């Protein structure tokens, strides 16, 4: 049954919504006086100047502080994109994980789940892309796809990490980093950082990256079960 469901994957993903088209920018006449950049623009610029490793390291440090300040063993939250019905969740677990069938041990794990949906007539389909990253953070370690809704069979499959998956992974990390930095600029503390929040998706960049990744799955072969990496909490 699973093999049959995978043969339907091209049909499922071809129903993914096309990227939105940004409205044309209005004509602006420069009178020699420009407005100062907003704090959000300054933070976005600063984030873009940082390397991904620096962003990942800073985000991990902030997650640690938030978890400690809020007296949590791990951190789970959701960021809703401001201009679409899409969202992503994050789950930060700062304790040892061991890779099944190997001697590999990691000091923590961050999992992003990106949720999107599409509708054709009365039929609705939901997609969840799961991106798993174990320490040191920054390099994507596992990519999974779940398709459900008005489909003959749900799809649960794992793919090899790709450049498109890595791009989405980095984008989600940078979005989390920017939300944390913006909150700190306003409050000078992370103690009351809200784990459920609305995040900006300028020019639908995250939306488009997810759409491109879903289309890219059509050219990829799912991994066989013996090639799938599994990370479980290490036994004491």
C-alpha positions as CSV (number, residue, x, y, z in Angstrom):
1,X,0.0,0.0,0.0
2,X,2.8,2.4,0.8
3,X,4.5,1.7,-2.5
4,X,1.2,2.5,-4.3
5,X,0.9,5.7,-2.3
6,X,4.4,6.8,-3.4
7,X,3.5,6.2,-7.1
8,X,0.7,8.9,-6.5
9,X,3.2,11.4,-5.1
10,X,3.7,13.3,-8.3
11,X,-0.1,13.8,-8.5
12,X,-0.3,14.9,-4.9
13,X,2.5,17.5,-5.2
14,X,1.4,18.8,-8.5
15,X,-1.6,20.1,-6.6
16,X,0.6,22.3,-4.4
17,X,-0.4,26.0,-4.7
18,X,1.7,28.1,-7.0
19,X,3.8,30.8,-5.5
20,X,2.0,34.1,-4.9
21,X,2.9,37.0,-7.2
22,X,4.0,40.1,-5.5
23,X,2.1,43.2,-6.5
24,X,4.1,45.8,-8.5
25,X,5.9,48.3,-6.3
26,X,4.5,51.9,-6.6
27,X,6.6,54.5,-8.2
28,X,8.5,56.5,-5.6
29,X,9.8,60.0,-6.3
30,X,13.0,60.7,-4.4
31,X,12.9,64.3,-3.0
32,X,16.3,64.0,-1.4
33,X,15.0,63.0,2.0
34,X,14.7,59.3,3.0
35,X,13.0,57.8,6.0
36,X,15.2,56.1,8.6
37,X,15.0,52.3,8.5
38,X,12.6,50.6,10.9
39,X,13.9,48.3,13.6
40,X,12.5,45.3,11.7
41,X,14.5,46.4,8.6
42,X,17.6,46.8,10.6
43,X,17.2,43.4,12.2
44,X,16.6,41.8,8.8
45,X,19.7,43.4,7.4
46,X,21.8,42.4,10.4
47,X,20.5,38.8,10.0
48,X,21.3,38.7,6.3
49,X,24.9,39.8,7.1
50,X,25.4,36.9,9.6
51,X,26.6,33.5,8.3
52,X,24.1,30.7,8.8
53,X,26.4,29.1,11.3
54,X,26.3,32.3,13.4
55,X,22.6,32.4,13.1
56,X,22.2,28.8,14.1
57,X,24.6,29.2,17.1
58,X,22.8,32.4,18.3
59,X,19.4,30.8,17.9
60,X,20.5,27.8,19.9
61,X,21.8,30.0,22.6
62,X,18.6,32.0,22.7
63,X,16.5,28.8,22.9
64,X,18.6,27.6,25.8
65,X,18.0,30.9,27.6
66,X,14.3,30.9,26.9
67,X,13.9,27.3,28.1
68,X,15.8,28.2,31.3
69,X,13.9,31.4,32.0
70,X,10.5,29.7,31.4
71,X,11.5,26.6,33.4
72,X,11.1,24.2,30.5
73,X,13.1,21.0,29.7
74,X,12.6,21.6,26.0
75,X,11.0,24.3,23.8
76,X,8.1,23.9,21.4
77,X,6.4,26.8,19.5
78,X,4.7,27.8,16.3
79,X,5.3,30.7,14.0
80,X,2.4,31.7,11.7
81,X,3.4,33.4,8.5
82,X,1.8,36.8,8.2
83,X,0.7,36.7,4.6
84,X,-0.5,33.1,4.1
85,X,-2.2,30.2,5.9
86,X,1.2,28.4,6.3
87,X,3.1,28.0,9.5
88,X,6.0,26.1,11.0
89,X,6.6,24.6,14.4
90,X,9.9,24.2,16.1
91,X,11.0,21.7,18.8
92,X,14.3,22.2,20.6
93,X,15.5,19.4,22.8
94,X,18.8,20.1,24.5
95,X,19.7,16.6,25.7
96,X,21.7,13.7,24.3
97,X,20.5,11.8,21.2
98,X,22.0,8.6,19.8
99,X,21.7,7.5,16.2
100,X,20.2,4.1,15.8
101,X,22.5,1.3,14.6
102,X,25.6,3.5,15.1
103,X,27.8,4.8,17.9
104,X,27.0,8.4,17.0
105,X,25.9,10.6,19.9
106,X,24.7,14.2,19.6
107,X,24.1,16.9,22.3
108,X,20.7,18.1,21.1
109,X,18.2,18.2,18.3
110,X,16.0,20.8,16.6
111,X,13.1,19.8,14.5
112,X,11.2,22.2,12.2
113,X,7.8,21.1,10.8
114,X,6.5,23.3,7.9
115,X,2.7,23.0,7.3
116,X,1.0,23.9,4.1
117,X,-2.2,23.0,2.3
118,X,-3.9,23.2,-1.0
119,X,-7.5,22.9,-2.2
120,X,-8.9,21.6,-5.6
121,X,-12.6,21.9,-5.8
122,X,-14.0,20.3,-2.6
123,X,-10.8,18.3,-2.0
124,X,-8.2,19.5,0.4
125,X,-4.7,18.2,0.9
126,X,-2.2,19.0,3.6
127,X,1.6,18.7,3.4
128,X,4.1,18.6,6.3
129,X,7.8,18.9,5.6
130,X,9.9,17.8,8.7
131,X,13.5,19.0,8.9
132,X,15.7,17.5,11.6
133,X,19.0,18.9,12.7
134,X,21.3,17.5,15.3
135,X,24.3,19.2,16.8
136,X,26.3,21.0,15.6
137,X,23.4,22.9,14.2
138,X,23.2,24.2,10.7
139,X,23.6,21.1,8.5
140,X,20.3,19.4,7.7
141,X,20.3,15.7,8.8
142,X,16.9,14.4,7.8
143,X,14.1,15.4,5.5
144,X,10.6,13.9,5.8
145,X,7.3,14.5,3.9
146,X,3.8,13.7,5.1
147,X,0.8,14.1,2.8
148,X,-2.7,13.7,4.1
149,X,-6.3,14.8,3.5
150,X,-8.5,13.9,0.5
151,X,-6.0,11.5,-1.0
152,X,-6.3,7.7,-1.6
153,X,-3.6,6.9,0.9
154,X,-1.5,9.1,3.2
155,X,2.2,9.4,2.3
156,X,5.0,9.2,4.9
157,X,8.4,9.1,3.3
158,X,12.0,10.2,3.9
159,X,14.3,11.9,1.4
160,X,18.0,12.6,1.2
161,X,18.8,16.2,2.2
162,X,19.0,18.5,-0.9
163,X,20.0,22.1,-1.6
164,X,16.3,23.2,-1.7
165,X,15.7,21.5,1.7
166,X,18.7,23.2,3.2
167,X,17.6,26.6,1.9
168,X,14.2,26.1,3.6
169,X,15.9,25.0,6.7
170,X,18.1,28.1,6.8
171,X,15.1,30.3,6.2
172,X,13.2,28.9,9.1
173,X,16.3,29.3,11.4
174,X,16.7,32.9,10.3
175,X,13.0,33.6,10.8
176,X,13.2,32.3,14.4
177,X,16.4,34.3,15.0
178,X,14.8,37.5,13.8
179,X,11.7,37.0,15.9
180,X,13.8,36.4,19.0
181,X,16.0,39.4,18.2
182,X,13.1,41.7,17.6
183,X,11.4,40.6,20.9
184,X,14.7,41.3,22.8
185,X,15.0,44.7,21.2
186,X,11.5,45.6,22.5
187,X,11.7,44.0,25.9
188,X,15.4,43.7,26.8
189,X,14.6,40.2,28.1
190,X,13.6,36.8,26.8
191,X,11.7,35.7,29.9
192,X,8.2,36.5,28.4
193,X,9.0,35.4,24.8
194,X,5.8,34.0,23.4
195,X,6.2,30.6,21.8
196,X,3.1,31.1,19.6
197,X,3.6,34.2,17.3
198,X,3.2,35.7,13.9
199,X,6.3,36.0,11.8
200,X,6.9,38.2,8.7
201,X,7.4,36.4,5.4
202,X,8.7,39.2,3.2
203,X,8.0,38.8,-0.5
204,X,6.6,35.3,0.3
205,X,10.2,34.0,0.4
206,X,9.4,31.1,2.8
207,X,6.2,30.3,1.0
208,X,8.1,30.0,-2.3
209,X,11.0,28.0,-0.9
210,X,8.5,25.4,0.5
211,X,6.7,25.2,-2.9
212,X,10.0,24.7,-4.7
213,X,11.0,22.0,-2.3
214,X,7.6,20.1,-2.8
215,X,8.1,20.3,-6.5
216,X,11.8,19.1,-6.1
217,X,10.6,15.9,-4.3
218,X,9.2,14.8,-7.7
219,X,12.7,14.4,-9.0
220,X,14.0,12.5,-5.9
221,X,13.8,8.9,-4.9
222,X,12.7,8.2,-1.4
223,X,15.2,6.6,0.9
224,X,15.1,2.9,1.6
225,X,14.4,2.0,5.2
226,X,18.0,0.9,5.8
227,X,19.3,4.4,4.8
228,X,17.0,6.4,7.1
229,X,18.7,8.0,10.0
230,X,16.9,7.6,13.3
231,X,17.7,9.8,16.4
232,X,16.5,8.6,19.8
233,X,17.2,10.0,23.3
234,X,20.2,8.2,24.6
235,X,19.6,5.6,27.3
236,X,21.0,6.6,30.7
